[in-house]
Amino acid sequence: MELKLRMTQDNFIERLYLFIWTFYSISYYLLSVSRIPSLYDVTGLFKMIGYATIFMQILVLIAIRYKLEDFIAYIVLILLLFLIEIQNTDRSLMIYVMFIILSRQIDFDKFIKYDLRLKTFILLLIFGMCAAGIIDNRGMMVNGSYKQALGFGHPNAFCSYVFTMLIEWLCIRYKKMKWFEWILIAILSYAAMKIGGGRSSGYTFFAVFALYILATFFDGFFYSKIVRAAFIAITPLMAFFSFWMAGLYGRGNIIAIELNYAVTGRIRYSYEVLRNYGVKIFGQDLEWGEVGTSSRIILDNAYVRCAVLWGAILFLLLMLVYCVLFAKLLKDHRVDLALMSLFFVVLGFGETYMLNVLYNVSLLCLLSRSADGPSDPKMIIRWRKHSRLKQLRQWQIRIRLFRL
């Protein structure tokens, strides 16, 4: 009876989690990512929605039973977030971290399917609003060609949203893809590139897409010690590269200047923000300036943005989180989720979506339930056998220690 009651409670909390996720996702994409904020004053409404989301998340957090050590760790983390929130007006960090903490109540494999359906609904909703004339279709000339946003605030935002959906599709259908799905994904990604022109997200997606194809037929390649070490090290290496390039640009290095031109000024923006603001322990609030003016701050590098806006402590914590995440996913034979994380980590040099859990749902794998095993049906028996052998060895060690 107690077990049945506990299962009912867990199911209720999981549904409540999905409700909060849906509520905030729809609000975020409509009031922050689409063209609505550029046409209507929705700043106050979006702030109210953010506070309401945090309030609901706290209620769910209180309702969950935790081990004492987990509860203390979460309290310390939340206090750190409050210290960071005091330094700036960005409330999204608290919401993202709360979603990660509460994700221990969800089945990730079911969740990602739900999230893809939700993102599809939101995409069609934005397209419909654009077609109906409620929001306009922003267009601009990029590198001599005309790019469209199709209801999003920027063509790059449209591209990143579509490529995020395609990455989730690849993850859901890993090892089960049909040949026509490969072709369809290739066509959709090419179309998104032609319409929105998002080179950062586009080129990163095509590289990870090739790795998904490789993993489908030769997944053993990703379990070698060298590849595992590369995955674990990629996040701090990308962070080091971001700061290194900004420093070289400030010294007038020709390589950094040419690379800055190739990435449309992103290295220069990072250098200027680091020069003017620096990195503080608990972050700071930036004077972003008005859109379209020379004083407007543009900071698209996720690593520099995290360090400057959220502070050195959270930046180092983020590096640790991604290292642990890659180690955990590859240990559990979740190449599909490791490649999803890799997409956002590499994209972090040119876009900030690796910091946003609404895009980068692989961050939820740290605590969620069903991310603890392989997604490939052929690997499940092997993984279970490995788990049983591991448990048997642990018991043998305990028995020997007890005898001693």
N, C-alpha and C positions, 0 to 999 in steps of 0.2 A: 504493500500500500504506500509506504514511504517512497520507494523507488518510482512508482507510478506518479506520485505527486511531484517528485523532483523532475521527472521527465516533462510533465505538464508545465511546470514553472520554467524550465529551460526553453521549451518551445514558445512559451509566451514572451520571454525576454528576447528570443531570436526574432520573433515577429515584430516586437517593439523596435528592435535595432533596425530592421529593414524599413519600418515606417519612418524613423528618424533619418535614415540614409536617403530615402526617397524624397522626404520633405526638404532636406537641405540641398540635395543634388539638383532638383528641379529649380529651387530658388537660386542656387549659385549659377547654374548655366544660363538661366533666363535673365537674372538681374546683374550678373557680373561678366559673363562671357559673350552673350549675344549683343546685338546693337541697341537693346533697350536702354542701358545706362547712358548711351550717347544721345538719345532722343528724349528721354524722360528723366526727371529727378527721382531716383529710387534709392538714393544713398541711405536715407533714414529708414526706409522699409527694410533694406537688406541688413542694416545693423540690428534692427529689432528681431529679424529672423535668426541672425547669428546668436543673439542672447537667448532666444527661445530654444534654439538647438542645444546650446550648452546646458540650459536648465533641464531639458529632457534627458540629456546624457548623464548628468549628475544623479538624477532620480534612478536611472537604470543602474548606475554604478553602486548606489546605496543598496539596491535590491539584490545584488549578486553576492553570494557567499565566497569569501576569499580565504586562503591560508594567511596566517599572520604576517609571514615574511613578504608575500605578494602585496598585501594591503599596505604595509609600511613603505615598500618600494614605490607603489603608485602614489601614495600621499607625498612622498619626497619629490617625485617627478612633477606632480601637480603644483606643488609649492614653487618649484623651479620655473614652471610655466607662468605662474602668477608674477614672479619677479621679472620675467622677460616681457610679459604683457604690460607691466607698468611702464616699461621703457618706450613702448611704441603703441600705436593705435590699431595694429593689425590683430584681430581676434581669431583669425583662421587657424593659427597654430594650435590653440587650445582645442578647437573642434577636431582637427586632424588627429591629434594625439589621443583624444578621448575615443575616437572611432577605433584606433588601434588597440587601446586598452580593452574596450568592450568587445572586440572581435573574437575573444576567446569563447564567446557564446554562440558563434556561428559556424556552420559547415561551409568551408571556403569553396569547395567545388560546386555546391549548390548556389552559393552567393554570387560567384562570378557569372554564372548563367543568368541569374536575376539581374545583375548589373548591366550585362550586355543588352538585355531586353529593355531595361530602363533607359540606357543611353540611346538605343534605337528610337524609342518613343520621343525622347527629348529632341533628337536630331530632326525627326519628322515634324515635331511641333514647331521648331524654329524655321524649318523650310516652309511650313504652312503659313506661319505669320509673315514671312518674307513675301510669299506669293500673294497673300491677301493685302499686302501694302501696310500692314500694321508696323513693321520695321522695314527699313530699306536694305538693299543689297549694296554694301560698300565695295567699291572697286578702286584699284590703283594700278599705276604702272610700276612694275618691278623688273629691273634688268631688261628693259625694252619690250616687255610683254604685259598684257593686261590681266590682272588677277582679281578674283572675286571672293567675297566672304560668305555669300549666300545666307545672310541673316546674322552671321557672327560679327563680333566687334572688329576682327582683323582677319585677313586671309590666312595668316599663320595659325590663328586660333581654330579656324575651320579645319585646316590640315591636321593639326595635332589631335583634334577631337576624333577625326575619322581614323587616323593611324592608331589611336588608343583602342578604338573599337575593333580594328583588324587584329591587333596584338591579342586582345582578349579572345577573339574568335580562334586564332591559332592555338592559344593555350587550351581552350575548351576542347578543341578537336584534335589535339596532339595525339599522334599515332593512329588516328581514326579518319584522317583527311582523305577524301576522294580526289581523283585527278581534276575534276571540274571545279572543286573548291580551291585548289591551288591556282587554277587559271582565273577564277573569279576574283580572288584576293589580289592577284597581280593586276588585273584590269582596274579594280576599284582604287588601288593604291596609285596607279599611273594616272587615273582620272583626277584623283585628289591633288596630285602634284601639278597637273595641267591647269586645274581650276584655281587652286589656292596658292600654288608656287612655294609652299613651305619646304625649303631645301633642307633645313636642319632635321626636321622630323621625317622628311621623305627619305633622305639618304641613310639616316639611321635605321629607319624601318626596313629598307631593302637589304641592308647588311644583316640585320637580325632575322629577316625573312629567310635569307640564305642559310643561316645557322639552324633555323627550325627545320628546313629541308634536310640538312646534314644530320640533325639529331633524330629525325624520323627513321633514317636508314642506318645510321652509324652512331647510336647514342653512347656506345662504350667509349667513344673519344672524349666525352665530357666527364668521365669518371677517373681519368688519369690524374696523377698527383700534380703534374705541371699545369693542366687546364684548371683544376680546382684552385691551385694557388693563384693563377691568373685572375679567376673570378673574384676571389677574396680580396685581391690587391687592387682591382680595377677602380674602385671608388676613391680611395685615398690618392691613387695615381692621377685620376682625372682632376681631383681637387688641387693637387700639387701643380699639375700642368696649367690649370686656370690661373692660379696666382703667379706662377712663373712667367707665363706669357704676358700678364698685366705688368709685371716688373720689367720685363725686357722691352715692352712697348714704351714704358716711361723713359728708358735709356736710349730710345731711338734705334733699337735693333731692327735690321732690315727684314729678317724672317718674321718677327712679330708684326711688323707693319704690313707686310704682304698678307699674312694670315688674317689680320684684322680686316683688311679689304675683302678677303674671301668670305668672312663671316659677317659682313655688313656692319662693321663698327663695334661688335660686341666686346672685343678686347679693350678698345679705347674706353667704352663705357665702364668696364670693370676697373680700369686704371684710374679714371677720374673719381669714381666713388671711393675707392680705397685711399686715394690721395686726399680727398676732402673730408672723409668721415673716419676712416680707419676701422679697426675691429675692436670692440669692447667686450667685456666679460659677459654681460647680460643683454647685449644688443642695444639698439637705439632706434629712434623714429627719424626717418628721412624726410626732408622737405622736397617732395616729388615735383612740385611746380605744376603749372597749367599745361594741358595737352596742346601740342602745336607750337609752343614757345621755346626759345633757346634755353630757358632755365629748366626745362622738363628733364627729369632724371629717368634714364632708361637703363635697366639692369636685368638682362636676360640670362646671365650666367647663374645657375642654381647654387653653385658652391660659394661664389662671392656674395650672392644675395643672402644665403643662410648665415654666413659668418658676420656680415655687416649688420643685417637687420635683426637676427635672433641671437647673435653673440657667440663668443668663442666656445663656451661650455656646450651649448646645444650643437654647434658645428662638429666638435669632436665626438659628441654622443651620436650624431648622425653617421659619421664615418664608421664608428663601432657597430651601429645597428646594421648597416649594409654589409659589413664584413661577416657578422654573425649570420645575417639572413642568407647570404650566398653559401656559407659553410653548411648551414642547416638544410637548405633546399637540395644541394648536391648530395649531401649525406643521405637524405631521404629519397633520392632518385627523382626529384622533381625538376628535371631539366626544363620543362615547359615554363615553370614559374621563374626559374633562374634566368632564362632568356628574356622573359617579360621585364624582370628587374634590370637586366643588362640594357635593354632598350632605353629605359628612363635614365640610367646612370650615364650612358654615353650622350644621350640627348641633353643632359644637364649642362654641358659646355655651352649650348646655344639657347636652351629654353629652361624654364623653371619648374616643369611639371613633375620632376622627381620628388619635389617637396610637397606635392599636392596629392593626398591620398584618394581624392575623388577620381583622379586620372590613374595614379599609380597604385592600384589596389593590391599589388603584390606585397606592399608593406604590411597588410593584414595577416600575411602568412606567418609573421613572428609568433602570434598567439592563437590563431584560429585552429579549429579542430582537424579537418580532413586534409590539411596540407602536410600531414605527418607521414605520408606514404606515397608510393609511385602512382602516377596517373595512367601509366601504360599497363593494360590488363595483363600482358605477358610478364611484367615485372613483379606483380603482386605476390605470386606464390614464392618467388625467389626472395623477395623482401621479407615476407612473413617467416620464411625458414631462417633467414639471417637474424631476424629479431628474436626468434625462439632460441637459437644457438647462443645469442648474446646474453639472453636472460639466464640460460642454463649455466654459462660460464660464471656469471655474477653469483649465482647460488652456490656453485662449487667453491668459489673463493670465500664466500661467507661461512660455508661449512668448515673449510680448512682453518679459517681464523678462529671459529668457535672452538674447534678441537684443540688449537694451540692455547 
